[in-house]
Amino acid sequence: VNDTVGTLALSHYHDEDTVAAVIIGTGTNACYVERTDAIIKCQGLTNSGSMVINIEWGNFWSSHLPRTPYDIALDDESPNHNDQARYSCYDVLLGFLFIYWLGFEKMISGMYLGDIVRRVLCRMAEESDIFGDAAANLSTPFALSLLVHKRISKDSFGAHISLHFLVHSCQNNVLTHYTIFKFRTPVMAAMHEDGSPDLREVARMLEETLQIPGVPLKTRRLVVRVCDAVTRRAARLAAAGIVGILKKIGRDGSGGFAGGRTKSRTKRTVVAIEGGLYAGYNSFREYLNEAIIEILGEEVARNVVLRTLEDGSGIGAALLAASCSQPSYARNC
């Protein structure tokens, strides 16, 4: 049971109108409940009326996605081009290494947003003198997203165990792994949501994180605008993914894709969301919610509830384990 399915299980335990679950944190993924008669591979194999589909939407890629030169450069400079080797502490203990294709994830998740901002600022610094002689400090990958330590730590938002990152050393041709440790409040989010009149938090972050002192107010405002653009795009892409799920199962007011469905009154629909990027980053959450209303329309969106969960993956997995190991007890819960 992965974290997405666990989150769905917990939310459905408390609210039977839950139809999908989304993880938006260091990484991103989604799952939803589908009718088995709409799943070609399952026809004739099960008597169950529904089944959970784990999408792994972080792997999704399409030419229609708004890919920029910064996204292409980030992908090209990842440890594995077009994919990202990553594994959890559980995978380490079990000795497994899982490879994921993460085109969509690299445009949405907290692991990558800070570095997209860094790349935009680096390009600006190359074409102007907005950061002076300290512009070279922007050349360090993930400088706005993380610090690197050789230890396990909690996610910056407190939602997940930190990921592990594979860094290949060309000098001795060995594979060295480091644990990615983010700031307690991600640098990008802290700068974006700086509410002070003189943007002193932006100035402090640039000086402490990138060793770029004395940044003028005009440049600090520009940094905030870049953070806003990257965050807004990510949130809207995530919202589009959620609406895509609702459309597939007929909860977007259109009746869905599956045969035999007709347009009908929109039912109350709950989508469980877990992850620090959504729960802890106010601007991201507001942009996502705004995009859901914009895409669905106010009338349909009123019936869609985005429910934030904490530790849904762990508790949900425990619920599923209990229901399988003690069916009589589960029926009485």
N, C-alpha and C positions, 0 to 999 in steps of 0.2 A: 504494500500500500504506500503510494507516494504522498507527499504533503498535500497535493491538490485533492486527491480522492479522500484523504482523511478530513480535510476541511469541509468537503461536501457532506461527508457522513455526519459530522458534528452539527452542521447547520440544519441538515434534514431531520436530525433527531429532535431538534428544538422547534423546527418549523417545516412542515411537510410541503410547503410551497416552494422550497429550495429546489432549483433545477440545474444550477451550475455553481462552480467554485473557481476562483481565480487566485493565483499567487502573483503578487506584484511587489517584489522586494529586491534582493541582490540578483535574483533570476526571476523568470516569469514562466507560468504555465497555466493551463485551464483544463477543466473537465466538465462534462454535463451528462444529464440523464436522457437517454434516447430510447424510443420504443424499439423493441427487438424486431418487430416486423419491418422496420425501416433500415435494419442492418442486414445487408445481403449475406455476409459471411455467417450470420447466426441463424438464418432461417432453417428450421428443422432440427436445430441442435439444442434448443432450450425451451422450456415451458414458461420461463419468466417473461413477464410483460414488458420489462424495461431493463436496461443495462447502462452502466456508467462507461462513458467513452473518455479515455485519457488522451487529450489532443496533442500534448507536447508542442504547443503552438510557438514556443521559442524557436523551433526549427523551421517555421513557415518562411517561405520566401516567394516573392512575386515581383515581376518587373513593374507592377503598378505601385509598389511602395515608394515613398518619396526619398529615395536614396541620394545622398549628397556626396561630394568629393571627400568630406570628412568621414562619412560612414565607410566609404571604400577604403580610405587610408587606414582607418581603425581595423577593418577586417583584414587588410593585407598585412598589417603588422602584428596581428594576433599570433600566438604561438603556433596555431594551425590555421592556415588560410581557409576561409569559408566555414570554419568550425572552431569550437573552443573546447579544449580538453579540461574537464572539471570533474571533481569528485568530492563527495562528502566525507566526514570523518568516519561514517559507517562503512563507506566503500573502502576506506583505507584499512580499517580493521579486518574487513573481509578479503582484502587483497585484490579488489576489482578496480578496473578503470573504465569508465563509461565515456564514450565520445558522443557529443551532441552537435547537431548543425543548428546554429543559433542566429540566423539572419534577422528574424523578427526580434529576438531577445536583445540583440545589440543596439536596437533602436528604442528600446523601452525600459530595460531594467536598470536598477541602481548601480550595477557593476560597471556600466559603460557610459551613462549619461555625463558624468563628470569629465570623462576623457574626451567626449565630443565637444564639450565646452572648451576644454584646454586646447583642442586642435583649432577651433575657431579663433580663439584669442591668439594662438601662436601665429596663425596666418595673418591676422591683423598686425601683429607686432613685426612680422617680416616685411610688410608693405608700408609701415609707418613707424614712427618713433614713440608710440603711445606708452611704452613701458621702458623706454630708454635702453641703457646698457644691460639691464637685468632681463631683457626679453628672452635670452638664451635659457633662462630657468623654466620657461614654458615647454621646453623640448622633452622633459621627462614624462614618459607615458603614465597615465593614471595619477598624476600629481594632485589633481583636484578630487580624486575619489578615495584614495587610500594611502596608508603607510604599510610598509612590509616588515613583518616580524616573524621570527621562527618560533611561533607558539600559536596555540589555538585560542581563539577569543570569540566573544559573542558578536553577532551582527551589530552594526552601528545603530540600527533602529531597535535592537533587542528582539527581533523576530525569528532569526534563524542562526544556526551555527555557521561560522564563517566558512567561505569556500576555500579551496586550495587552488593554487595557481602553479602551472608548470612553466618554468623558465629554463630555456636551454642555454647552457654555457658553451660558447664556441671555443673558448680557450682550452678547455680540457675535454671537450666533447662528452660531458656527462650531463645527466638530467638532474637539476637541483629543484626541489619543491619548496615553496614558501607558503606560509599562511597569509592570506590577505586580511589585513586588519584595517577597518575604516575608522575614521574619526567618530566620536560619539554622535555628533551631528555632522553629516556630510558637508564638506566644504561648499560644494555647489549650492545646496539647499540653504545653508547659513547665509551665503552672500545674496541669494535670490530673495530671501525673506527678511533682509535687513530693513527694518522700519525706521531707523534713525535718519534725521534730516540730512546729515552729512555722510551717511553710509559708512560710518566708522567701522562696522563689522566687516564690510568688504575690504576696507583698507587693512584691517588687522589680519584677515585671512590671507590676503595677497602677500603681506610681509612675512607672516609666520610660516605659511605653507610653501610659497614660491620664492621667498627672499626678494620680493619686489617692493621696496619701501617708497614712501612719498608719492603714491599714485594720486593724481589730481581728481577732484570730484567729477569732472566731466567724463573721465575715463572710467571711474567707478560706476557711473550711471550706465555706461556702455556695457560693462561687465554684467550688470544686472539684466540688461535687455537681452544679452546673449543667453544667460541662464534661463530667462523666461521663455525664449523661443524654443530652446531645446526641450525644456520641461513640457511646454504646451504641446509640442509635436508628439512627444512620447505618450502623454496622457490621452490625446485624441486617437492615436493608433491603438492603445489598449482599449479605449471605449469602442472603437470600430470592431475589434475582435469580440468583445462582449455582445454587441448588437448582432454580429454574425452568428453567434451561438443561438441567440434568441430567435433570429430569423429562421435558422435551421429547424428549430423545434416548434415554430409557429407561435412564439410569444412576443412577436414584434408588431402584432396587429395585422399582419398580412396573411396569416394562415399557414406559413411554413412551406418548405420545399417538398416534403414527403407527399406521395400520392394519396388522394382521398380526403385531403384536408380542405376545408372551406373557410372563408373569412368569417370570424365570429368575434364575440365580445372578448376583449383581452382579459386574461385571468391575472390574478395577483401572482407576481413572479419575484422570487428572491434569488439573488446572486450573492454568494458568500465570497468575501475578499479578505485575504490574509497577506501580510507582508509589510515591511517597514516603509517602503516607498509610498504606498497608498495611505497607510495609517499615520505615518509620522511626517509626511511632507504635505503641508496644507495646500500649497499651490497646485501640486500635482493632483491631489484629490478633487479640488474645486474644478480644475480644467477637465478632468475625466467626467465628473458628474454633469458638468455643463454640456459636454459633447454628447453624452447619452441622451439628454433632453433634446438637443439640437437634431440628432439623427432620428430618434424615434418619434419626436413630436411630443408636445406637452401632455396631450390626452393619454397616449400610450405610456409615456414615461411615469405618469402618476401611479401606475400599477407595478412598476419595477422598483424593487427595494434592493439597494446595495448595502449588504450587512457586513460590517467589519468584525472579524474574529481575531482572537489572540490564542496562539497555541492550538489552533483548530486541528492542525495536522497530527499532533501527538495524541490529543484526546480522542479525535475521530478514529485514529487507528486502534486505540484501546477499545472503543465502542464496537468496532468491527470484529476485533478479536474476541470480545466477550460474547457477541451475538453468534459467533461460529462455535465457540467452545462450550457455551452453556445456552443452547437454544431455548430451553424451557424458561430459564431465568430472563432471557432477553424478551420473550413474549409477554412477560408480566411487568416489564419496566414501563 
